[in-house]
C-alpha cells in the first residue's frame, strides 16, 4: 500500500494537467529551466573571481573575561575593551 505505482503517477499527472492546463505547465517548466541556468551561470561567475581580495571579516565586540570565581559571584559582564588602545 505504501508503494507508488505507474497508475497513481498517471492519475496525478492528469489531475495536474486538468487544473493548470498545458500552457501554464510549459510556462512554469520554462521558468524553472531559466532559473536553473541562471543559478549555474552565477556559480560559474563566482568561480572565475579567484584573483580578487577576500570579503571583509565581521568581528564581534571584544571584552575582558572575568575569572570563574568572580563571574559566579558577580554575573554582570566585564567592561568592553577599547580596540584602538
Backbone torsions as a table, in degrees:
resi	resn	phi	psi	omega
1	UNK	NA	-25.4	-178.2
2	UNK	-84.9	-4.1	-178.1
3	UNK	-90.3	143.5	177.6
4	UNK	-98.6	122.5	-179.1
5	UNK	-100.0	178.4	-178.5
6	UNK	-65.9	-34.1	-179.2
7	UNK	-68.0	-38.1	177.6
8	UNK	-64.9	-39.5	179.0
9	UNK	-65.7	-42.0	179.4
10	UNK	-64.1	-42.4	179.9
11	UNK	-64.1	-44.6	178.5
12	UNK	-62.3	-41.5	179.0
13	UNK	-63.3	-40.3	179.0
14	UNK	-66.1	-42.2	178.9
15	UNK	-62.8	-43.3	178.4
16	UNK	-63.8	-41.7	178.9
17	UNK	-63.1	-39.9	179.3
18	UNK	-68.9	-41.8	-177.7
19	UNK	-68.3	-46.4	-172.7
20	UNK	-98.5	-26.8	-176.8
21	UNK	83.8	155.0	-175.4
22	UNK	-65.0	-39.2	-177.5
23	UNK	-64.9	-43.4	-178.7
24	UNK	-68.2	-38.4	178.9
25	UNK	-65.1	-43.9	179.6
26	UNK	-66.4	-33.7	177.0
27	UNK	-65.3	-43.2	179.0
28	UNK	-64.9	-40.1	179.7
29	UNK	-67.6	-35.6	176.4
30	UNK	-64.4	-42.8	176.9
31	UNK	-63.5	-39.7	177.9
32	UNK	-62.4	-44.3	178.7
33	UNK	-63.1	-39.9	177.2
34	UNK	-63.9	-39.6	178.8
35	UNK	-64.2	-41.8	179.3
36	UNK	-65.6	-43.5	-179.5
37	UNK	-67.3	-36.0	176.7
38	UNK	-65.7	-39.7	177.5
39	UNK	-62.7	-45.0	178.9
40	UNK	-63.5	-40.5	178.8
41	UNK	-62.6	-41.4	177.6
42	UNK	-62.9	-39.7	177.1
43	UNK	-64.5	-41.4	179.7
44	UNK	-68.2	-35.6	177.4
45	UNK	-64.7	-40.2	179.4
46	UNK	-67.0	-34.7	179.8
47	UNK	-67.8	-27.9	-177.8
48	UNK	-77.3	-9.3	-176.8
49	UNK	-94.8	45.2	-176.2
50	UNK	-75.2	-23.1	-176.2
51	UNK	-90.9	1.3	-177.3
52	UNK	-85.9	165.2	-179.8
53	UNK	-73.9	152.6	-179.5
54	UNK	-70.0	160.0	-179.8
55	UNK	-69.5	158.0	-178.2
56	UNK	-66.0	144.9	-179.8
57	UNK	-93.6	133.9	179.5
58	UNK	-100.0	126.4	-178.8
59	UNK	-117.1	147.4	177.0
60	UNK	-79.9	159.2	176.7
61	UNK	-63.2	142.7	-178.4
62	UNK	-94.8	151.2	174.5
63	UNK	-152.1	158.1	178.0
64	UNK	-78.2	134.3	176.8
65	UNK	-85.6	138.5	177.2
66	UNK	-81.6	150.5	171.8
67	UNK	-61.1	155.7	-174.3
68	UNK	-57.6	-39.1	-179.6
69	UNK	-64.7	-42.7	178.9
70	UNK	-69.1	-38.5	-178.5
71	UNK	-64.7	-36.3	179.6
72	UNK	-70.5	-37.5	-178.4
73	UNK	-77.0	-37.6	-177.1
74	UNK	-128.3	98.3	-174.8
75	UNK	-73.4	-1.7	178.9
76	UNK	-67.8	135.6	-179.4
77	UNK	-65.4	156.3	178.3
78	UNK	-68.9	162.2	179.1
79	UNK	-70.2	144.3	178.5
80	UNK	-65.3	149.0	178.8
81	UNK	-95.3	136.2	177.3
82	UNK	-76.3	121.1	-177.7
83	UNK	-68.3	-29.5	-174.9
84	UNK	-82.6	-11.8	-177.4
85	UNK	-80.1	NA	NA
